Amino acid sequence: MVDVETNGRADVRSGLERYNGLRVTDVCDGMDAIGMMDMGMMNRDIVPLWRDLESFKHRIYGVAHTVRFVPTQRPVPAQSPEEFYDWMREWYQELAQGPIRADIKPGDLIVIDGFELGTTGFIGSNNALSWITLGAVGVVTNGGARDTDELIKQQVPVYSRYISRTIRPGRIELDATQVKVNVGGAVVNPGDVVVADGDGVVVVPAAKAEDVAEHAWRHATKDKEKRRALYAEAGLPEDWTLS
């Protein structure tokens, strides 16, 4: 499952489908099995913006593509409303891009570290959908999301700490992309496997991804077998979660 990139990190893309169908709880159990108890779990206040209880479209897994923002110390200039729009556009282009669109690969899960950066909305209806069209599977942040009605309508999988309202210019700057970050108390390296569902978010180190997937499926398979028997005992029709 794991190849090796030239930068020394494990590349999990070739075996990423091993995580298709695994729940966060299964992955946590798999982490336990290899001695990584309570590691990789993001804080419980990072939750899905919306949940699809029919087909679970909010569930995502992917390769961590990390982004880190920091507060700005640049004063906002005195300007007219007309000048504001040019200033805003320049700020986005020169100071607050992220993730870099050209760097997004299919299967990426965007992880944004923007902790304690006020009311800024890192994720919005426009930029998040643009990342999805480039192949990203969703977004996780310890900061905020805005335009949430549209994000829900568009069914963009978003996991955030809170809902926010404002834009980046005048407030934050991009610090780095594809670097180690701390999001919700979990270390996330670019290339790690990230799994998110209604129970929260868990991060699997790339070097451990194959072992964790193997043990996670042992737990998941046993759970399905036991639940199938309980469905029969309770007289419930089987559903796709048992397959």
C-alpha positions in Angstrom: 0.0 0.0 0.0 2.8 2.4 0.9 5.2 3.8 -1.7 8.0 6.1 -0.9 8.3 9.7 -2.2 11.6 11.3 -2.9 11.1 13.6 0.1 11.1 10.6 2.4 7.4 10.6 3.3 5.2 7.6 2.7 2.8 8.0 -0.3 -0.5 6.4 0.5 -2.4 7.2 -2.7 -1.9 3.8 -4.3 -3.7 2.1 -1.5 -6.0 4.9 -0.3 -9.1 2.9 -1.3 -8.4 0.6 1.6 -10.1 3.3 3.7 -13.3 3.3 1.5 -16.1 2.2 3.8 -14.2 2.5 7.1 -15.7 4.6 9.9 -13.8 6.9 12.1 -14.5 4.5 15.0 -13.0 1.6 12.9 -9.9 3.6 12.2 -9.5 4.5 15.9 -9.9 0.9 16.8 -7.2 0.1 14.2 -4.9 2.7 15.8 -5.5 1.1 19.2 -4.5 -2.3 17.7 -1.0 -1.0 16.9 -0.5 0.8 20.2 -1.6 4.3 19.1 -4.3 4.9 21.7 -5.8 8.4 21.6 -3.4 9.5 18.9 -4.5 11.3 15.7 -8.0 12.1 17.0 -9.0 15.8 16.5 -10.8 17.6 19.2 -14.5 16.7 19.4 -15.6 20.3 18.6 -14.4 19.9 15.0 -17.6 18.5 13.5 -19.3 18.1 10.2 -21.2 21.2 8.9 -23.9 18.9 7.6 -24.8 15.2 7.7 -26.5 13.1 5.0 -28.2 10.3 6.9 -29.3 8.5 3.7 -26.1 7.8 1.9 -23.5 9.4 4.3 -22.1 11.8 1.6 -20.5 13.8 4.5 -18.2 10.9 5.2 -14.8 11.5 3.6 -11.3 10.1 3.6 -8.2 11.4 1.7 -4.6 12.4 1.7 -3.8 15.4 3.9 -3.0 18.6 2.0 -2.1 21.0 4.8 -2.4 24.8 4.9 -1.4 27.2 7.8 -2.5 30.8 8.2 -1.3 33.4 10.8 -2.6 36.8 11.9 -1.5 39.8 9.9 0.4 42.8 11.3 -0.1 44.9 8.2 -2.3 48.0 8.7 -5.3 48.4 6.5 -4.7 51.6 4.4 -7.2 54.4 4.2 -9.0 53.8 0.9 -12.2 54.5 -0.9 -14.8 51.8 -1.5 -13.6 51.6 -5.1 -10.0 51.2 -4.0 -11.0 48.5 -1.6 -11.8 46.0 -4.3 -8.4 46.2 -5.9 -6.8 46.0 -2.4 -8.9 42.9 -1.5 -8.0 41.2 -4.8 -4.3 41.8 -4.3 -4.4 40.6 -0.7 -5.9 37.3 -1.8 -3.5 36.9 -4.7 -0.3 37.9 -2.9 -0.8 37.3 0.8 -3.6 34.9 1.5 -3.8 32.2 -1.1 -4.2 28.7 0.2 -4.4 26.0 -0.6 -2.5 26.7 -3.9 -4.9 25.5 -6.5 -2.1 24.2 -8.8 -0.9 21.9 -6.1 -4.2 20.1 -5.4 -4.3 16.5 -6.5 -7.3 14.1 -6.8 -7.9 12.5 -3.4 -6.5 15.4 -1.4 -8.3 16.3 1.8 -7.6 20.0 2.6 -6.6 20.5 6.2 -6.4 24.2 7.3 -4.7 25.3 10.5 -6.3 28.7 11.4 -6.7 28.4 15.1 -7.7 31.5 17.1 -7.8 33.7 14.1 -11.0 35.5 15.0 -14.0 35.6 12.8 -12.2 34.8 9.5 -13.9 32.3 7.3 -11.3 30.1 5.7 -13.8 28.0 3.8 -16.5 29.5 1.7 -19.0 28.4 -0.9 -16.8 29.6 -3.8 -13.3 28.5 -2.8 -14.3 25.1 -1.3 -16.3 24.2 -4.4 -13.3 25.1 -6.6 -11.1 22.7 -4.6 -13.6 20.0 -5.1 -13.7 20.5 -8.8 -9.9 20.0 -8.8 -10.2 16.7 -7.1 -10.2 17.4 -3.4 -12.7 15.4 -1.3 -13.4 17.9 1.4 -12.0 20.3 4.0 -11.2 20.1 7.7 -10.2 23.2 9.8 -9.8 24.2 13.4 -11.1 27.6 12.3 -14.3 28.7 10.8 -16.4 28.2 7.7 -18.7 30.8 6.1 -21.4 30.8 3.4 -22.7 27.7 5.2 -26.1 27.6 3.6 -24.5 27.3 0.2 -21.9 24.8 1.4 -24.7 22.6 2.7 -26.7 23.1 -0.5 -23.7 22.2 -2.6 -22.9 19.3 -0.4 -19.3 20.2 0.0 -18.0 18.1 3.0 -16.7 20.5 5.6 -15.6 19.9 9.1 -15.0 23.0 11.2 -14.8 24.3 14.8 -17.3 27.1 14.2 -19.3 29.2 11.7 -17.8 32.5 10.8 -18.5 35.4 8.5 -15.6 37.5 7.4 -13.0 37.4 4.6 -9.2 37.0 4.8 -7.9 40.4 3.6 -6.9 42.7 6.4 -7.0 39.8 8.9 -4.7 36.9 8.0 -1.8 35.8 5.8 -0.8 32.5 4.4 2.2 31.1 6.4 2.9 27.8 4.6 1.4 24.9 2.7 2.3 21.2 2.9 3.9 21.5 6.3 3.3 19.8 9.7 0.3 21.4 11.5 -1.6 20.9 14.7 -5.3 20.8 14.1 -7.6 20.0 17.0 -4.8 18.5 19.0 -3.8 16.1 16.2 -0.5 16.3 14.3 -1.1 16.3 10.6 1.7 15.8 8.1 1.1 16.3 4.4 0.5 12.9 3.0 -1.2 11.4 6.1 -4.6 9.7 5.8 -7.5 11.7 7.2 -10.9 10.1 7.8 -13.9 12.1 8.9 -17.6 11.3 9.6 -20.3 12.1 12.1 -18.1 11.0 14.9 -15.3 13.5 14.1 -11.9 13.4 12.4 -8.9 11.0 12.8 -5.5 11.3 11.3 -3.4 8.2 10.4 0.4 8.7 9.9 1.3 7.7 6.3 3.8 5.2 7.5 1.2 3.4 9.6 -1.7 3.6 7.1 -1.4 0.1 5.8 -1.4 -1.5 9.2 -4.2 0.6 10.5 -6.4 -0.1 7.6 -5.8 -3.9 8.0 -6.8 -3.8 11.7 -9.6 -1.3 11.1 -11.2 -3.7 8.6 -11.0 -6.5 11.2 -13.1 -4.4 13.6 -15.5 -3.2 10.8 -16.1 -6.7 9.5 -16.9 -8.1 13.0 -19.2 -5.1 13.7 -21.1 -5.8 10.4 -21.5 -9.5 11.3 -22.8 -8.7 14.8 -25.2 -6.0 13.6 -26.5 -8.3 10.8 -27.4 -10.9 13.4 -29.1 -8.2 15.5 -31.0 -6.9 12.5 -32.4 -10.4 12.0 -33.2 -10.8 15.7 -35.0 -7.4 15.7 -36.9 -8.1 12.4 -35.2 -5.2 10.7 -34.6 -5.3 6.9 -30.9 -5.2 6.0 -29.5 -2.0 4.7 -26.3 -1.0 2.8 -24.3 -0.3 6.0 -24.1 -4.1 6.5 -22.4 -4.8 3.2 
